[in-house]
Amino acid sequence: MSDDWEPDIDDIKAMRAEAGGADLRAFMRQQIAAGKARRTPAPKSAAPKPPGHQPGAWPTGSSPPGPPPDWQIPRHVWEAAARHYSNETHRPNLPCDCGNCPEETR
């Protein structure tokens, strides 16, 4: 049976009459499967893993990154920067009380 074959109404009636419609059901399942096969692309295979790779491990000769540079900044400096940002954002017309601004801008 070719892909471009369209069944006649008489063919459908004959399939429905034979064996209680089992032929028609099988034919329709075959048509649906053929349609799905044309519609969905073939799955791509995964890229091959490098030889000797252990799942979840860092590649040989490398190591995980250290702590981010932000973690080296002391807590009181972070708090002053956050307070300065908040003052500039929410109270731009008042003097800044963050502790890091020079006297002439307070």
WOWO-V384053 format. One line per field, one symbol per residue. phi: phi as a letter, one per 20 degrees, with the letter a starting at -180 (. if undefined). psi: psi as a letter, one per 20 degrees, with the letter a starting at -180 (. if undefined). A space follows every 10 residues. Layout:
# WOWO-V384053
phi=???
psi=???
This chain:
# WOWO-V384053
phi=.efefdffff fffffffflm nfffffffff ffffffffee fffeffffff fnfegnefgg ncbfffffff feefffffff fffffffffe cfedfedfnd ffgfef
psi=prhjppqrhh gghghhhpkk jhggggghhg ggghghhhgp qpqqqqqqqq pjpppiqqqp jrrqqaqqhh iipqghgggg ggggggghgh mhiqqpkhii qqhii.
